Amino acid sequence: MAIAEELRPRVARKLGITLEWDVFVDSFENPQLSSVSGLAAAFCRFYRAIRPASIGNRCGYEPSCSRYAEWCFRQHGFWSGLKLTFSRLKRCKGNSGGLDLPPSR
């Protein structure tokens, strides 16, 4: 069965399939709490730990929005990471989705 790329992450999560880029971000070491960007990355992890599964399982992007944010804060610092995160959240509407990695540094 062929699934459109923009639906693939959402369908996989609903079926309980772990996505490659989610695993990649989850494999990062715990963030250093000595910087604002480290605190922001830690907050993303905290959010994933406490949010209901029903919220996490409906994300249409890979990596999920919270993982994307964590990656951006780690790679680009707080302000650029925040800008990239808001840009991603603005794109997260309806049936939008698919593979969407943070830009390289």
C-alpha positions in Angstrom: 0.0 0.0 0.0 1.5 3.3 -1.1 1.2 6.2 1.4 1.8 9.8 0.4 5.0 11.2 2.0 3.1 14.0 3.8 1.0 11.4 5.5 3.7 8.8 6.2 4.9 10.0 9.7 1.3 10.4 11.0 0.3 7.0 9.8 3.4 5.3 11.1 2.9 6.9 14.6 -0.7 5.8 14.7 0.4 2.3 13.9 3.0 2.4 16.7 6.0 2.5 14.3 9.1 4.3 15.6 10.5 6.7 13.0 14.2 6.9 12.2 14.7 10.6 12.8 12.8 10.5 16.1 15.2 7.8 17.3 18.1 9.9 16.1 17.1 12.9 18.2 16.2 10.7 21.2 19.8 9.3 21.0 21.3 12.7 21.8 22.9 13.0 25.2 21.0 14.9 27.8 21.4 18.6 27.2 23.7 20.7 29.3 21.6 22.9 31.5 24.3 25.6 31.7 22.9 27.5 28.7 19.6 28.9 27.6 19.6 26.7 24.5 20.4 23.7 26.7 17.4 24.5 29.0 15.2 24.9 25.9 16.3 21.5 24.6 15.7 20.0 28.1 12.2 21.5 28.1 11.5 19.8 24.8 12.4 16.4 26.3 10.3 17.2 29.4 7.3 18.0 27.2 7.6 14.7 25.4 7.8 12.9 28.7 4.6 14.4 30.1 2.4 15.0 27.0 -0.5 12.6 26.3 0.3 10.0 23.7 -2.7 11.1 21.7 -0.9 14.5 21.1 2.4 13.0 20.2 0.9 10.4 17.8 -0.8 12.9 15.6 2.4 14.8 14.5 2.6 14.8 10.7 6.3 15.5 10.5 9.5 13.5 10.9 11.2 14.3 13.2 8.2 15.3 15.4 7.9 19.1 16.2 9.3 18.8 19.7 12.3 16.8 18.4 12.8 19.3 15.6 12.8 22.1 18.2 15.3 20.2 20.4 17.6 19.6 17.5 17.4 23.3 16.4 18.2 24.6 19.9 21.2 22.2 20.1 22.5 23.0 16.6 21.6 26.7 16.1 21.4 28.1 19.7 18.4 29.6 21.4 17.3 32.5 19.2 17.9 30.9 15.8 16.4 27.6 17.3 13.3 29.5 18.4 12.9 31.1 15.0 13.2 27.8 13.3 10.8 26.2 15.7 8.1 28.9 15.2 8.6 28.5 11.4 8.0 24.7 11.7 4.9 25.2 13.9 3.4 27.6 11.4 3.8 24.9 8.7 2.1 22.3 10.9 -1.5 22.5 9.6 -4.0 20.0 8.5 -2.5 17.3 6.3 0.9 18.9 6.0 3.8 16.7 7.0 6.6 14.5 5.8 10.3 14.6 6.3 11.5 18.0 7.4 15.0 18.2 8.9 16.5 21.4 10.5 18.8 23.3 8.2 22.5 22.5 8.4 24.7 25.0 10.4 
